[in-house]
């Protein structure tokens, strides 16, 4: 059964609207620091709070097989509304660091019912060409993630609270669109019970394991890079005082350009193969990590921005491809659970890399710190390049 031509655009728009919640706090970070007396290190803590909430959410969703036992579109709607409510909590006048962290945590928790569930919905509709479909879907995630930076640039003449109100409104809209216009897909095989063993079961498949570990290596780098893009731009301006960047706008462009890369990667995968394109993107982003100190040192601002734009593309281009490999190598009745489990572990890894960079940045001004982001891609490349199976004991 061929899905309607409107299904994928609706899923993509809904995903974009809802994932704008993710970095809403980062988009108004300087305003939060000024209004609530936060330390500069709050950047890493607030980003990690969202990640930690997402991790716990995906863990609970996976253990309870929520995306497989219930209608994914309805799950998406409920989580979009609840995520929007907690996102709005950040504008409360009585906030402290603790309360803001709590609101961001629960925003991340309900994103667990948006991002992986959105991929599950796409997988239920597109058995063939899944890589291309997820390319559009993850591309929407990328643009949604970048959108708060653009909102901040557009609302410089307005209160910063408009960014949070705007992203919450978009999330509700996205949830309503998904629930009302995207019914359960033709390839959906509902799970009838809770699979408490699914967390271990999915990793018994060697191909699934290879895709998952490639994704884990990619995640070590991805969100740390996104979180520190504004910091990188500010650092370069400090090193080169004659350079004045529009940091919100450039942050949006650097992150959002990755959405185009996701779509291009999906089309390339149809010709060159999903695993091959994922491997190439991971290798290129690894190279960006390793040469980053040299780029900070050179004085041409346009080259620095071009480098970050390129890095912003290759750092995310492999994400939908790894998710495609994960979905294709999971049992149909626990496909949603498998995607959620991999997301859970992947985002747990992001907390480690973000906090590591945050801690090191507090004790050194060296720009060599970003070379540490290459550790994940290197390990991912090692796993993907193995030709003979390795014995795993679970």
Secondary structure as UniProt FT lines:
FT   HELIX           5..19
FT   TURN            20..23
FT   HELIX           24..27
FT   HELIX           29..36
FT   TURN            40..41
FT   HELIX           42..63
FT   TURN            64..65
FT   HELIX           66..69
FT   HELIX           72..88
FT   HELIX           89..91
FT   TURN            93..94
FT   HELIX           97..111
FT   TURN            112..114
FT   HELIX           115..125
FT   TURN            128..129
FT   HELIX           130..154
FT   TURN            155..157
FT   HELIX           161..181
FT   TURN            186..187
FT   TURN            196..197
FT   HELIX           198..201
FT   HELIX           202..204
FT   HELIX           206..239
FT   TURN            241..242
FT   HELIX           247..272
FT   HELIX           274..297
FT   HELIX           301..317
FT   HELIX           319..328
FT   HELIX           332..334
FT   HELIX           335..361
FT   TURN            362..363
FT   HELIX           367..373
FT   HELIX           374..384
//
